């Protein structure tokens, strides 16, 4: 199946890299002598998740998201929200690990097709991750929404990425990601083939239909290469 594609584009968080936000927040708050609990995490997510939806819908900027999600904690600890955000991204970079099968998958694809990342994550974290994992050499383009100014699923970020990859036909590009509303919907709107990485934690929206669906990166490697 690999011969169908000129390029394969990956999401980053929970597609190539683990994203254990709870662990990252615990690590960050330890520096303030604050024990961050499960209940604290639920309170954080009650603020954070709607902000991510607003960001993906183009209603707020990346900097607004990063600042506003920490406002309650900044007031509680008497620090600036920008400081908390910076320390959180640092903590997330420190604990970052590739998902199982990521290195083997990328090794199987390198030099056969062009590879890229499109991520709605933030520049400081994404760049640190690529360096820490040694993955930076695999990719012909790394596109970060914070730098482009628009997030997935906006078609603009996909068009920008195709331009960086030499403008291959969209139908010969595969978009791989774990979030249907940004990765899969964005790829569909851009005219690409899509593959949903289903971690078994949620159902697929009825209005979004990926071309393929896999449970892990090992299954994707077999799908693309025809063998383990």
Buried (B, 14 or more C-beta within 10 A) or exposed (E): EBEEBBBBBBBBBBBBBBBBBBBBBBBBBEEBEBEBEEEBBEEBBEBBEEBBEBBBEEEBBBEEBBBBBBEBBBEEBEBEBEEBBBBBBBBBBEBBEBBEBBBBBBEBBEEEBBBBBBBBBBBBBBBBBBEBBEBEEBBBBBBBBBEBEBBBBBBBBBEBBBEBBEEBEBEBBBBBBBBBBBBBBBBBBBEBBBBBBBEEEEEEEEEBBBBBBBEBBBBBBBBBBEEE
